[in-house]
Amino acid sequence: MLRNQHYSLKTGLIFDINHQQNTKRSDQIETINTIMQTTRHRITWKVYQWLRLPFLKKYSIKCVKI
């Protein structure tokens, strides 16, 4: 009986630790998501600018050649 109680106490502690770790992880994921949501526009705009730059140069060169 004592063994079972000790075991259940151990599993309870393990469960509690896992639960704390999971909540920490979910909090971290939430913060990462909020950071991505706030910076997504800026990041995509930068990428968009970097992607469009060579195309604009090629297009302008073609326009000049024509």
N, C-alpha and C positions, 0 to 999 in steps of 0.2 A: 504494500500500500504506500509506504513512504517512497519507494522507488518510483512508483507511478506519479505521485505528487511532484517529486523532484523533476521527473521527466517532463511533466506538463508545465511546470514552472520554467524549465529550460526552453521548451518550445515556445512558451509565451514570450519569454525574453527575446528569443531569436525572431519571433514574429514581429515584436515591437521594434527591434533594431531594423529589420527589413522594411517595416512600414515607414520608419523615420527616413531611411535611405531613399525609399521610393518617393516620399513627399519632397525630399531635398531635390531629387532628380527631376520631378515634375515641376518644381519651382524653377530650377535651372532652365528646363526646356521652355517654360513660360517666359522667363526673362529673355532667353535667346529669341523666341518668337516675337516678343515686343520690340526688341532691338532690330530684328530683321524687318518688321513692319514699318518702323520709323525710318530706317535707312534704305529700304528697298528702292524707293523712288530715286534717291540720290545715286545708289549703286547702278540701277538700270540706266539712269540718265548718263552716267559716266561711260558705261559699257556702250550705250547707244551712240554717244559721241565718238568713242574710239572705233566703233564698227563703221560708222558713217564716214569717218575721215578719209579712209582710202577710196571708198566709193565716190565720194565727192571729188577727190583729186582726179580719179580716172575719168569721171564724167566731164569735169572741166577741161581736161586734156583733150578728150574726144571732141568737145564743143569747139575748142580752139583749132583742132585739126580740120574739122568740117568747115 
